[in-house]
């Protein structure tokens, strides 16, 4: 990323932080308080403080104001050295051991004992051969409305003016890839059902009659505690009323609903 691109992305934040410094120093004639600054720029004061601390810590480097990638930082959970990874792969190839067996075999062998998930990630990093990889099954339904994919997703508080938690409800048609997205205030059966009802009107307005919807097994979509709970679930009840079938993905198998996951 060149300097001009960095300036274009961070210029507004840099202006806010410079004004913030002047207010804190008491020599700014435009704004008297930080709250006035927040109202004008439509930003929460916690966000100003977060970027200000990041900016000061970097020695006022403008590139520190660039948005960070979400999720764990690279290498945060990497506990193994290259030599330790080689030992794990050598055990697997010679003995055919799985991650649980290797977990016990390595006890007191490394300075920091790796977890089962760390050993499994090492397997994924060094697969035995390409033929052992499971082939990806791709499919496209024959006509619009035959299958819809639905899911929810959380939004970062830092992008919201009031710093409250909001979520997205998204649904996409498998054949046409026509998508509908709505911001909701909570991930529960009432909010998701209301958002789905709005999406149903959206698809009908585009001439698509939904027949089936695929979701994960989240509590906002279904209930597996008992058959009675499932029948009386808000989302399941609404699908029965409008005559739409419900398909569930396999637990911990997000690729079944990959089209909406990727979207």
Buried (B, 14 or more C-beta within 10 A) or exposed (E): EEEEEBEEBBEEBBEBBEBBBBBEEEEBEEBEEBEEBBEEBEBBBEBBEEBBEBBEEEEEEBEBBBEEEEEEEEEEEEBBEEEBBEBBBEBBEEEEBEBEBBBEEBEEEBEEEBEEEBBBBBBEEEEEEEEEEEEEEEEEBEEBBBBBBBBBEEBEBBEBEEBEEBBBBBBBBBBBEBBBEBEBEEBBBEBBBBBBEEBBEBBEEEEBEBBBBBBBEBBBBBBEEEEEEBEEBBBBEBBEEEEBEBEBBEEEEBEBBBBBBEB
